[in-house]
Structure formats: structure tokens, C-alpha cells
Amino acid sequence: MTVGQRPLGVAVLGLGNVGTEVVRILHESADDLAARIGAPLELRGIGVRRVAPDRGVPVDLLTEDIEGLSARDDVDIVVELMGPVEPARRAILTALRHGKSVVTANKALLAQSTGELSDAAESAHVDLYFEAAVAGAIPVIRPLTQSLAGDRVLRVAGIVNGTTNYILSAMAETGASYTDALADASALGYAEADPTADVEGYDAAAKAAILASIAFHTPVRADDVYREGITKVSADDVKSAHALGCAIKLLSICERITDADGSERVSARVHPALVPLTHPLASVNGAFNAVVVEAAAAGRLMFYGQGAGGAPTASAVMGDVVMAARNRVQGGRAPRESKYAQLPIAPIGVVPTRYYVSLHVSDRPGVLSTVAAEFARHEVSIAEVRQEGMVDEDGQRIGARIAVLTHRATDAALSETVAALKDLDVVSTVASVLRMEGTEE
């Protein structure tokens, strides 16, 4: 430790699972942290919504005055772990405007207000770190902002929500329905009491917005991200995917789209997709996360590990705290937010990919050719078709099920095809439409 270096004051906002772990690490690893930073860290206070003596920390550290704590003269670094957007946004802006460096894990806030926060940090000449906002303990943000700063990122795709990955993994392993797998995830604590943010893709969309903004030097908000959840994925879809040599995963995908005239746009989307079993993301199961980055010079890089939980997320938070503290001691600064590219956002209709379409049809001659003709009419090329009979509870044949796998087509072309299929007399139901990612075709 630097001799005579004054202690750096830390304020922690929020005392949930992650906040509790951060406070524990600050206490138990104090000597190691001081040696790494060059100055000791001292916890000045903990902002909570309700002061109570049963929080597991000295009650005199607790305060309900979040903004007051964030502005205190003896605080150098504010660690925001409260969520949701408010009052976290006000507290962070207060801290930045008073010259405090900020570490946050608030993905929803960053996906909505990253420009406002980064501008405030820049004006005050302080740091804003948020490694823990995406994929928990997995280092993704820092490689994108620093390690690949000299490269050209082409695509970022990954599994960034542990709840949905657990549900889809359980469906694949046991044959369970979505409803049963969700109930199992809730019983084991993997799903919240209200799982909407996870299963409808809102959580993953916020993370996709952050990743796209950083990777492509373009402001992307959560509202810019196309979003579909997993609630319509059926046990039949999972079974068909396996027959096609695929797994179904909820993917967050951010990529550069090059138009015919050579101009570029950014596509950011979240949706369930078939992933070939040969692709590294297909083997990511349970509550684990993984992100694959493709860059022009570096090629394909994969980051894998615990994507959530108190201890893993606290690890990422403390990494940011150490970086911010070192900058305070040494006079450095975190990399500035880079938004120079200002690329337009591509609507989902122009984004090309492959598709899996499941149809319930009449069981009579000529049906398959009628269906295939509709795909051809909308210039959607078929790569593979599987057909099987359908029976009722008494074993009586009641129709057929056709699963179609396409070559690459735009979302607009596929949507027009599906609309036309629904109007065919031979089609009783378009049961599922899923994208297929991770192939070169």
C-alpha cells in the first residue's frame, strides 16, 4: 500500500443478495483489496429502503437518505445495487454530479439512460463502471471496451438469462411442458414470483441493448431491441429441434447488417432459436450464461460462466470497484463511452436468418406440395421437411404435423409466408415459428 494514502470511502446502495455479498467482501478482503489498489477502502454507509436492526450489519451504517449518502464528502465511490430505474437513476446522477465514481449492476437503467449517465460522468471527470449489468460474473463489458477496442466487432450473441435457459434445458432433458418447467424453476428459486421480465425477454433485451451500444459504438435502447419470449415454446418444438440436431435457446443477438449499397445498420434482437448441437451455445445448460463475440481480427471468442446470483455478481461488482479505486489513487480514468458510429437501427423485417415452421395440416394427398408452393411463392427456400401423423387420445388419426426448415430469408418474407399459410384450407394451425441461428447457410 502507498504510505500515507488516504482511505477511499465507499457507499453501497442496496442490501439484497448482491449488496450483502459486496459488503462482506469489503470487510473480509480489506487487506488484499488495499494492497491491490494502493489505498484502503472504507465502507461509509449503506443506503436501504428501510432501516432495521436485523439487516446483518451495524445499524449505524444504514440510511434511508439514498441521495444524501451519494453526495457525502467522505464518499469516493458509490456502488448502486438497488434497482429498478428509480430511485437508482437519481442516486447515480447525484453521485456523479458530486464527483463520485459509480459502479452499477442496473441493466434496466443502463438500457434506458446510458447516454445521460455517461454524459454526467464525463462532465464530472469520474468513472462509470457496469460490468455486472450483463451476464453476472462473466467478463464481457471490459473485453468489448478494452481488449477489442482496436478490432471491429461483427456480432455478439449469447444466452444472458439464466431463468429461461434453465427452463429450456429442463424441457429438453425431461420432455416437460413449458408450464411444468417454469413451475420447477420457481420451486428451485431460479424464477421470480413474477417471471415476466425473464420469460418474456425483457431482461435479455436490456442486456442486448447494452452489448449492442458498446460493440457497435451506437446508442441502442431497450425499446430498439426486437423481443420475443419463450412462453410459446412447446414440448413438440423441443422434440423437433432435437430431431433436427438442435437445441432451443433464448438468444440475445447484436450484429452489423450490411445493406446492398454497402451501408451498415445495427440489429439487436432477443428471441428463442434453434441452435445446432455443434455450436458452442447449444451445450450451455441450466442457469449458466455464455456470450460469443465475433470480431474481424480476433475471430470467435466465447465467455462462459455463472450469469447471476449474489456471489458471482458481487465478483463482477468488486472488479469494477477495484478499477475505480485504482483510478482514484493513480489519477486514471475508465474508457469513455464511444458512440461515434451512430449507426441506424435495422427493423426486424430486414434481418435475414433461417426459420423453423411447424404446421398442423389435413392428412390427405397433395398437402405437402400445396404448403411448399406457398413458401416458393414468397421466395422462401425450403431446406428440409419432416412430416408425421397426429393421433387423438384414442389413437385415431386426426391430421398431420409438418415441420419445415428454411434457408436464409428476411423476417418480412417469412411473415408474409406464415400469413398466407394460415389462409390455406389444408392448414388448421401454424403451431410454431422459430428462428435458427448459428449456421453458415
N, C-alpha and C positions, 0 to 999 in steps of 0.2 A: 504494500500500500504506500502511496505517496505520503511522505512525512508531512504532517500538518494539514493535509487536505480535509476540508470541512465535510461533514456528513451531508449526504443528499437526502432531502425529505421526500417521502413517497406517500401519496394519498390513494387509497383503494376505494372505489365507488362500487358497492355491491358486495354482499357476503353470502352468495349462493354457493353452489358446488365449486365453481372456478375461483371465486373470490376467496373462499375458505382455504383452498389449496395454495393460492398466491400468498396469503398471509402466513401460512405455515412455512412455505419455502423461505420467505423473507426472514423469518425467525430462526429456523433450523439451519439454514445455509448462510447465515450472516457473514461469517468469517471468509468462506470461499468466495462469496459474491464481492466482498470488499477487495479481496486480492485480485479478482478478475477485472474489477472496474477501476481500482486505484483510489477508491473512497468508500466509506461505509454507507449503507442505505439504512435510513431510519424511518419507520412507519409513523407518520404524524397523525393519521386519523383514518376512519373507515366510515364512508357515507352509507347509510341504510334508510329504508323507508320507515322503520320502527325501531327505536332504541329500547332494548330489553336486556336484562342481566343474564339471559340464557343463550347468548349467541356464541359462547365458547372463546371469547376474547375479553380483555379488560373493558368494562363498560365505559370508562373514561375516554376510550379511543373512538367510541361510536358517536355519530351525529346524524341528525335528520336534515341539517343545513348543507345540502349537497353542493350548491354553488358557492357558499361561503368557504367550505373546505377546499374547493377547487381553486379559490383565489388567494388562499393564505400565503403570507410572505415566506413562511418556513417550508413550503412545499415546492419541490422542483419538478417532480414527475407525477402525473395523475394517471391512474390505471382505471379505466372505465369498464366495468363488468356488470352493469345493471340491465341494459336493455329495458324496454323497447326503444323506439326512436326518441320519445320524450319521457322523462326529463334528461335523458343522456345527451341529446344534442345541445341543450342549453348549458349543461355542465361542461361539456368538452369545449364549446366556444368560449365560455368563461375562463377556463383554464388556459387555452391558447392565447386569448387576449391579454391575460395577465402574465404571459411569458413562461408558462409551464409546458414542458414536453408531455405528450399524451400517448398512451398505449391503450388500444381498444380492441375488443373482440366483437363489436357490434355490427354484424353483417348487414342487418336491415337498414341501419342508419347510413352506413357507408355506401350501400347501393342506391340510396336516395339522395344523400347530401355530401358525397365525397368532394365535389368541387368546392363547396362552401367551406368545408373543414380544411382542405389543403390550402385554400387561399388564406384562411385565418392563420394557419401555421406558418406560411410563407411570410405574411405581413409581420408576424411577431418573431421571425427568425428562430423558430423552435421546431422540434420534431413531432411528426405524427406517424406512429407505427401501428400496423394492424395485421401482423402475420397470423394471429389466432382466429381471424374472422373467416378464414376459408380452410376447411379440412383439418381443424384441430392441431394436433402435434406435427402434422406433415408440413415440412418447409416447402412452400410453393411461391408465396409472395416474394420472398427475398431472392430466390433464383431468377424470377422473372424481372425484378427491378435491378438486380446487380449482376448475377452470374451471366445472364443472357443479354445484358444491356448493349453489347456490341454485335448481337446477332439479330436476325429477322425472324420473329416468331410467326409461324404459319397457322398453327392450330393448337388449341388447348381443349382437351376432352377428358372427362372423368366422372367418377362416382363420388359425389361430395355430400351425400346424405346417408347416414348410417341406418336410420329407421327404415327407409324404403329398400335399402339393399338387404337388410335383414329379412324383410317381408318377402321380397322376390326370391331370395336364397331359400327360404323356408318352403315357398311354393314349389320350387324346383326339386328340392330334396325329398319332400313328403307327399307331393301331389295335392296339397291343401288348396282350398279356395282363397281368394284374396281376403275375404271376411274372416276366415278362420286363422289365417296367418297374421292378420292385424291383431286379432284378439290375443294370440300367443305373444306377439311383440309387446302388447300392452301389459300383459301379466308379468313379463320378464323385465319390464321397466325400459324397454327400448323405444316405446312410443309414448308420447304425451297423452294426458287425459283427453285433450282435443288435438288430434294428429293432423289437422287440416294443413298446417303450414308445411309439413313434411310430405304427406301423401298426395297433395295437390301440386307439389313442386315449387311452392313459394320460397322455401328455404334455399333450395338449389338454384332458383332463379336469381336470388340476391347474390349468391356466391358467383354465379356466372357473370353477372354484371361487373363485379369487382375484378374478376380474372380478365374479362374482355377489355376493360378500361386500361389495365396495366399492360397486357400483352400487345395491344394494338395502338397504344398512345392516343386513345379516343375516349371521350366521356360516354359511358354506357350506363344507363339507369335500369333498375329492375323492371320498369314498365316497358323498356325496349326489348326485353327478353321474351321470346315466344315460349309459352309454358303449357305443358300437359302433365298431369299426374299419373299415378299408377292404379287408380281406383277401377278402371275398366279392364285391366289385365286379368284374363281368366285362366283357370287351370288348363283349359284346352289350348290357350295360346302358349303357355309354358311347355306343354307336351309337344305341340307342333314345332316350337323353336328347337327343342331337343332333337326331334327327328330330322331337323334341317342342320344339325350340328352347331346350334347356337344356344346362348343363354339370353335371358331378357334382363336388362339393367336400366335403371333410370339414369340417363346421362345428361351432364351439362356440357354443351359443345359451343366453343367460341372459335371462329375461323375467318380467314380472309376469303372473300368471294371476289373473283376477278371477272368482270363483265366482258362482253365480246369486244368492246372498244379499248380494253386494257385498263379501264378504271377499276378501282377497288372499293369494296364495301365490307362492313363487318356484319357477320351473322352471329347472333347469340341466341341459343335455344336450349330448352330443357324438355325432355320427353322420354318415355320408355322406348327402348330399341332392342332389336335382336343384335347380338354381338357374337361373331364366330368364336367357337371354343378355342381356336388357335390364337386369338387376340389376348394380350395380357390382361385386359379389363374383365374378361369373361371369368377368370379364376378368382376375382376379388369377391369374397363371400362374407356372410354375416354382417356385422356392423362396421366393417372396415371400409376405408376410403382409399381411392387411388386417383391420381391425375397424370395423364400422359401429355407431354408437351412436345410438339414437333417444330423444329427450327431449321432454317435454311442450311446453316453450317453444322450445328450440333447434332442434327438428326433427331431421333426419337429418344426422349428421356422420360422415365417413369418414377413417380413419387408415391409411396405406399405406406400405410400405417393406420394408427388409431385416429379416426376423424372426429371424435367427440369424447365427452367425459371430463370430469373435473381435473384429474391429474394430467392427462395428455394436453388439454387446452391450456392449463396453467404452465406447462412446459414452454409452449409457444409464447405465451404472455411474458414469462420471465426472460426469454431470449430477447424480446423487444425491450424490456426494462433495462437489461444489461447494455444493449446497444445505445439506448437513450442516455443512460447514465455515463457511459464512456464518452459520448459526445459532449456531455456537460463538463466532464473532467478535462478532456483534451481539446475542447473547442471545435469539434467537428459538427457535421450536420448529416442527417439522413438524406438519401437521394430525393430530389424534388419530384413532385408529381409531373409526369410527362404526358401532355395532351396535344402535342404539336400536330399530329396527323389529322385529327378532326375528320375521320372517315365517316361517311353516311352509314346509317344502319340499314341492312338489307331486310326487306319484308320476307316473311317465311315463304311466300309464294314463289320466289325466285330461287330458293335454296334447293339444289339437287341432292338426292340420295336414293337409296334403294328402299323398297317397301314390301311388307308382308300384308296381304289382304285375305281375310277369312270370310267365306260366304256360306250361307245355308241356302241350298237350291233344291229344285224339284229333281226327283230321281227318275229321269227319263232320257232317251237318246237325244243328242244334239245340244244339250245344255252347255257342255264344256266349250263347244265351238261358238255358241252364242256369247258366252262370257268372254272368251278370248277375242272375239271380234270387237267387243266394246273397248277392251284395252288397246287394240290396234287402232281403232278409230280416233282415240285421243293421244296416239303416238307414245304410249307407254309399253315398252317392250317386256315381254314375259321371259323370265329366266328359268322358272321351274314351277310345276303344278303338281299338287297332291290332292287326291280325291278319296273319300271314304264314306261308307254308308252311315246313316244315323238311324238309331232304333229308339223306341219308347221303352217305358218301364216293363212292358210285357214282351219285349223283344221284337215288336213289329216294326218293320222298316218304315220310316216316316220322311225320308228325304236323303240328301247327301250333303256333305261338307266339302267345300273346295278351298284349299289354301294355295294362294298364288304368291310367288316371289318374283319381284320385278328387277330389271336392270335399273340404272340410274335414271331418274326423272325428276322434274321440278314438282314442288308441292302443289302448285296450281294445276298442273296437268293431272296429277293423281287425284286431287279433289274433284275435278270435273269428271274423271273416270268413275269415282265412287258414286257421285250424284247420279250418273247415267245408269250404273249397275242397280241402284235402288229402284229405278223405274222399270226394270225388266220384269216381265211376268214370271220368269223362271227363277228369280231371286227372291226368296222370302225375307232374308235378313243379311245385311252386311255386318257380321258379328264383330270384327276387329280390323283396325287399320294401324299397323305399327311400322315404324321405320327400321331400316337395317343399316348399322354403321360398322366401320372397321374393316371394310373390304376395299379392294382396288378396282372392282368392276364398275 
